[in-house]
Amino acid sequence: MIVIHDPACAEFGSPERPEQPARVLKTAEHLRATHPDWEWQLPVCAAEATVLLAHDAALLARLRKAEDFDNDTPHFARIVDHALASVGGALAAMDHALAGRRAFSLMRPPGHHATRSRAMGFCYLNQVAIAALEARRRGVARVAVWDFDAHHGNGTEEILAGVAGTLYVSVHQSPCYPGTGLRPEDNCANFTVPPREPRESLLETLRTSWNELLAFHPDLVLVSAGFDAYVRDPVAHLTLETADFGILGRWVREAGVPAAALLEGGYSTDLPFLVDAFLSAWDTQPAPPR
């Protein structure tokens, strides 16, 4: 497993906010200790021309103004640089996937709420949508995004809606922020689950969503890996346990499709163990036949 991570992504934010530096620092510390054989790489900031595949130039200009977007998405010093580095992590993970390697971008800020023209919901630039469009630009015929974050990736849906050769699949709590993704739309498959949906039923919905993604026969899968569907997450009300994220990772491994994943949500102090469960299952080699 290759982990793309830059400790500098923890240089903004506050421990008083759910989307805080400790999310990535503690996760990186745990993964380094438990998987000393995994490879770690620094990302390179994405080129603005690549970002413009998904976003308006006005958004990049707006990110450089010292003005908050909303209560969840304040301005921070150098936030545009942090956002470009997070996009760079997603692009690096995509590059590894296309070369047949497994890679996870452990960066912040997250991105799936950022629309073409607006930063919102802790998200400034939509790295998974940018990576999907960059893959299409390079000639990848069929690119699918699987988003198992507890919140709907409204930005990813807006950016990818109607884009030939792409599929967006999301499983998310409803009602919940941002209140979108209530029905399928064109090439966007939305699966809603109510708060406190029983764990077995939630896993069944996730399996159905994954099967729909596989029926698209993607050449590349990009995973918006949000871990706030965890039963003890403070900002959502879903029911997955730690081992269930291992099940999701196993599905990705068993599909045998080039895949890259990147961190979206997940605000419990157990996040390091949730990420570990997902990545370890994804990275596990099947036992040889006996």
URMOFEN-V926332 format. One line per field, one symbol per residue. phi: phi as a letter, one per 20 degrees, with the letter a starting at -180 (. if undefined). psi: psi as a letter, one per 40 degrees, with the letter a starting at -180 (. if undefined). burial: 1 if it has 24 or more other C-alpha atoms within 12 Angstrom, else 0. A space follows every 50 residues. Layout:
# URMOFEN-V926332
phi: ???
psi: ???
burial: ???
This chain:
# URMOFEN-V926332
phi: .ddebcgffeecobfedgecgfgeffffgffffecfefedceedgfffff gffdcfgffffffeefcfeafecfecgmfffffffffgffffffgfgfen debceecbffbfefegcbealmddcefffffffffffeoffcddddddgf dfegfffffegmfgmccdccdbfbfagendmebfcledddcecfgmgggf fffffffffffffffflfebdddeeddeeffdfedbcdcfegffffffff gffffmegbccbfdepcffeggffffffffffefeffffd
psi: hhhhhhdeeeeiaieeidgidddddddddddddegeeihhiiihhiiddd deddiidddddddehghidadegihihfddddddddddddddddddddee ihihhgiiiaeeehadehhifehdigdddddddddddeehdhhihhheie ihgddddddehehieihhhhhiihiiheeafeiihbfhhhhiiiifhidd ddddddddddddddeefiehhhhgghfeeidfheeifaeiiddddddddd dddddehhiiiihbaheieeddddddddddddehhiiii.
burial: 11111111110110000111111111110010000000011111110101 11111100110010000010011111001111111111111111111100 11111111111111111111111111111111111100010111111111 11111111111010111111111101110111000011111111111010 01101110110111010111111111111110101111111111111111 1110011111111111111111111111111110000000
